[in-house]
Amino acid sequence: MQIDVISDTVCPWCYIGKRRLEKAMAMRPDLEFNITWRAYQLNPQMPSEGKDRDEHYQAKFGSPEKTAQITKTIADVGREDDLDLAFDKIERMPNTLASHRLVRWAGSAGCQDEVVEGLFKAYFTEGRDVGDVGVLAEVASEAGMDADLVRDLLNSDADENLIKEEDALARQMGVTGVPCFIFDQKFPLVGAQEPEAFLQIFEAVMRAEDISIAEPAPTDT
């Protein structure tokens, strides 16, 4: 089963959604899954060097009190899925273009899931700046990629336009928030849904495949 996950690397709900998808997949060991992570930037106008986290949240949520309330709510939800979302450790809100480039290259290297997990952990658990080339190279190395090659590529503009095009395509498809999961290119599920919602989609995909196999395409007579 093909699953395309449209996501941003600094989206806490994408991290939660990833974990819930994994729980659902573990409940269906009889199925084979192929997951591809697709780029989406929640803050495409973010300066390349990023921005102070508190300044960004102040502009987005209006006050430190509102920020604290929202991040606490998300952290509480994350704990239910065994995720330690340490918002207090985050000092920078990065531009995520570089991290999406790394995710794309990780797909070619066969370690995309490991890199995505590493990026989420680095940002949300360790409070590291995933817009920093050094941090990205370390995440790549931990997933088995060539850190020097990744660093060289990140210091160029390699695949920047491809990431921007992928982001634009998602918006053309009507995606306005992430995570967005697309199953077999036709069954969408938006948001960090509970595992049961994923299981229902799995069943819908399997039923659709059974129908397509059972009913031959019409022919001209």
C-alpha positions in Angstrom: 0.0 0.0 0.0 1.4 3.3 -1.0 1.2 6.1 1.5 2.3 9.7 0.6 2.7 11.8 3.7 2.6 15.6 3.1 4.4 17.1 6.1 6.6 19.8 7.5 9.6 19.0 9.6 8.7 21.5 12.3 5.0 20.5 12.6 4.4 18.8 16.0 1.1 17.3 14.7 3.1 15.6 11.9 5.3 13.9 14.5 2.2 12.8 16.4 0.6 11.7 13.1 3.7 9.7 12.2 3.6 7.8 15.5 -0.1 7.1 15.2 0.3 5.8 11.6 3.1 3.5 12.8 0.7 2.1 15.5 -1.9 1.4 12.9 0.5 -0.3 10.6 1.7 -2.5 13.5 -1.9 -3.6 13.9 -1.9 -4.9 10.3 1.2 -7.0 9.9 -0.5 -8.7 7.0 -0.2 -5.6 4.8 2.9 -4.2 3.1 3.4 -0.4 3.2 5.5 1.9 1.1 5.8 5.4 2.7 7.0 8.5 0.8 7.4 11.8 2.7 6.4 14.9 0.7 7.4 18.5 1.3 5.1 21.2 2.7 6.3 24.4 4.3 4.1 25.9 7.0 6.2 29.1 6.9 7.5 29.4 3.3 8.3 33.1 3.9 10.6 32.3 6.9 14.0 33.9 6.4 16.7 31.5 5.4 18.4 31.9 8.7 15.2 31.3 10.6 13.8 33.4 13.4 13.7 33.5 17.2 11.2 31.0 18.4 9.5 33.3 20.9 9.3 36.1 18.4 7.6 33.7 15.8 5.1 32.3 18.3 4.3 35.8 19.6 3.4 36.9 16.1 1.4 33.7 15.5 -0.4 33.3 18.7 -0.5 36.8 20.1 0.9 36.4 23.6 3.3 34.3 25.7 0.3 33.0 27.7 -1.5 31.8 24.6 1.7 30.2 23.3 2.3 28.4 26.6 -1.3 27.1 26.6 -1.2 25.8 23.0 2.2 24.1 23.3 1.2 22.5 26.6 -1.9 21.1 25.0 0.2 19.6 22.1 2.8 18.3 24.5 0.1 16.6 26.6 -1.3 14.9 23.4 2.3 13.9 22.4 2.8 12.2 25.7 -0.2 9.9 25.0 1.8 8.6 22.1 5.1 8.4 24.0 6.6 11.5 22.5 8.5 14.0 24.6 7.8 17.4 22.9 10.1 19.7 24.7 9.0 23.1 23.3 10.9 24.9 26.1 14.2 23.7 24.5 13.4 25.1 21.1 15.1 28.5 20.5 14.9 28.9 16.7 12.1 28.5 14.2 14.0 27.4 11.1 13.2 27.7 7.4 12.5 24.1 6.5 13.6 24.1 2.9 17.0 22.5 3.7 15.5 19.8 5.9 13.0 18.9 3.1 15.9 18.6 0.7 17.6 16.2 3.1 14.4 14.1 3.3 14.2 13.9 -0.5 17.8 12.7 -0.7 17.1 10.2 2.1 14.4 8.7 -0.1 17.0 7.9 -2.8 19.3 6.5 -0.1 16.7 4.2 1.3 16.6 5.8 4.7 13.8 8.4 4.5 11.8 7.2 7.5 15.0 7.2 9.6 15.8 10.8 8.6 12.3 12.1 9.1 12.3 10.5 12.6 15.7 11.9 13.3 14.6 15.4 12.3 11.5 15.3 14.4 13.6 14.0 17.4 16.3 16.6 16.9 13.8 19.5 16.8 11.1 18.5 19.2 13.0 16.5 21.8 16.4 18.0 21.7 15.6 21.5 20.6 18.2 21.6 17.8 18.0 23.9 14.8 17.0 21.7 11.9 17.8 24.6 9.5 21.4 24.4 10.4 23.6 22.5 7.9 25.7 20.9 10.7 22.7 19.6 12.5 21.2 18.2 9.2 24.5 16.5 8.4 24.5 14.8 11.8 21.0 13.6 11.3 21.9 12.3 7.9 25.0 10.5 9.3 23.0 8.9 12.1 20.6 7.5 9.4 23.6 6.0 7.4 24.1 8.8 4.8 27.4 10.3 3.8 27.5 13.4 6.0 30.2 15.2 3.9 28.2 14.7 0.7 25.0 15.9 2.4 26.9 19.0 3.8 28.2 19.8 0.3 24.8 19.5 -1.2 23.2 21.6 1.4 25.7 24.3 0.9 24.6 24.4 -2.8 21.1 25.1 -4.1 20.6 21.5 -5.2 16.9 20.5 -5.5 15.6 23.7 -3.9 13.3 24.2 -6.9 12.0 20.6 -6.7 11.0 21.1 -3.1 9.3 24.4 -3.9 7.4 22.7 -6.8 6.4 19.8 -4.5 5.1 22.3 -1.9 3.2 24.2 -4.7 1.7 20.9 -6.0 0.3 20.1 -2.6 -1.3 23.5 -2.3 -2.8 23.1 -5.8 -4.3 19.8 -4.7 -6.1 21.7 -1.9 -3.8 20.9 1.0 -4.0 23.7 3.5 -2.7 22.0 6.6 -0.5 19.1 7.6 -0.1 16.2 8.1 -2.0 15.0 5.1 -1.9 11.3 4.3 -2.8 10.0 0.8 -3.3 6.3 0.4 -2.8 4.7 -3.0 -3.1 8.2 -4.6 -6.8 8.5 -4.0 -7.8 8.1 -0.3 -6.8 11.2 1.8 -6.7 11.5 5.5 -6.0 14.9 7.1 -4.6 15.5 10.5 -3.0 13.4 13.3 -5.9 11.0 13.5 -6.1 8.2 15.9 -4.9 4.8 14.8 -8.4 3.6 14.3 -8.9 6.1 11.5 -5.9 4.8 9.7 -7.2 1.3 10.0 -10.5 2.3 8.4 -8.6 3.8 5.5 -6.6 0.6 5.1 -9.8 -1.3 4.8 -11.2 1.1 2.3 -8.1 0.8 0.2 -8.2 -3.0 0.3 -11.9 -3.1 -0.6 -11.2 -0.8 -3.6 -8.3 -3.1 -4.7 -10.5 -6.2 -4.4 -13.2 -4.5 -6.5 -10.7 -3.5 -9.2 -9.4 -7.0 -9.4 -12.8 -8.7 -9.4 -14.3 -6.4 -12.1 -12.4 -6.4 -15.4 -12.3 -3.1 -17.3 -15.1 -2.7 -19.9 -14.1 -3.3 -23.5 -15.5 -2.0 -26.7 -18.1 -4.2 -28.4 
